[in-house]
Amino acid sequence: MPDWLELELAEELRPVAAPDELWNRIRNLNPRPAARRESPRVKWAWASWPIAALITLMIAAVTLWLAAKGQGPVLDLRQLAIQQLREPQPLDLRSSDPAHINEWMNRQAGVELSLPTRSRAQLVGARVIQRGGARIGAVTYRVGDDTATLLIARAGTSADFGHGSLLWQARGQTYALASSNPDHPEAACLLCHASL
């Protein structure tokens, strides 16, 4: 830029105060900031809390209702029988008398059991297992050199595999068998059946 132009601009360009009229016009364009309005998202968030609480209460009510009816989550009795066979717990009752075990199971576990008086199995004893609020009767016995466990619980909402399986339902109860002989697990059935 030429020197003469620079001098001319420096002399003519200096800070100048804005006229009062200009400031009045600016203030009149936006006299006050508008009141802050809630966004629709904030309103929806507050409205969703009662809905979520209602759904939670409904789920809790259904769960309590099912538990009161005795239809809680079904225990896997077959797996529990295998576990009891592999990791035996101390017996609550040591007896080889079927009538004594039948009566004890009814009194302690609340299950009906009709062990035959004559059997090829030798009774060892019984115990009660507590699982998920349920009382499950466990009978331990021997068939030859093998050990077996019979679990009895009040029937839940599990599938009935029928007799011939190592898990079945009868007379409102669920039964599960486990045998220490993997080649002939059906030998455990000799507790109640005279022959296979």
Residue, then its C-alpha position, 0 to 999 in steps of 0.5 A: m500500500p502506498d505511504w500516502l494512502e496509509l497516512e490518509l486512512a490513519e487520519e480518517l479512520r479512528p474509533v467513533a461512538a455509535p449513535d444512541e438511536l442505534w442502541n435503542r433500535i437494537r434493544n427493541l428488537n429483543p426486549r427480553p430473553a424468552a422464558r425457557r421452554e421444556s423440550p418434548r424429550v424432557k416431558w416424555a422422560w417424566a411421563s415414562w417413569p410411571i409407566a416403568a414403575l407400573i410394568t415393574l409392579m406387574i412383573a413382581a405381582v405375577t412372580l409372587w402369584l406363581a410362587a404362591k401357587g407353587q409354580g416357581p422356576v422348576l428345579d432340574l431334579r435329574q441334574l440334582a440327583i447326579q450331583q447328590l450321587r457324585e457329592p453325597q451329603p451326610l444322611d439325616l436318617r440311616s435306615s434299611d426299613p422301607a416303612h420307616i423311610n416312607e413315614w420319615m419322608n412324609r413327615q420331613a419332606g412332605v412327599e408320599l413315598s411307597l417303597p416296597t417291603r421286598s426289593r433287590a435294592q438295599l436301603v442305606g438312608a434318606r435326607v432332605i435337600q433344600r433348594g429354591g424354597a422346595r423340600i426334596g426327599a433323597v433316598t440313598y440305596r445300593v443295587g449290588d456294588d452300585t450306589a443309587t439316589l432317588l429324589i422326590a419332590r412335589a411336581g412343578t411345571s416340568a415336562d413329564f418324561g413318563h416311566g422308563s425314563l430316569l425322570w418322571q412324574a406320578r401322583g403329583q410328584t416328580y421323581a429323578l434317579a441317578s446310578s453310579n453304574p453308567d453302563h446300566p443306569e436302569a438297575a437303579c429302578l430295582l428299588c421299586h420294580a422286581s425285574l427290568 
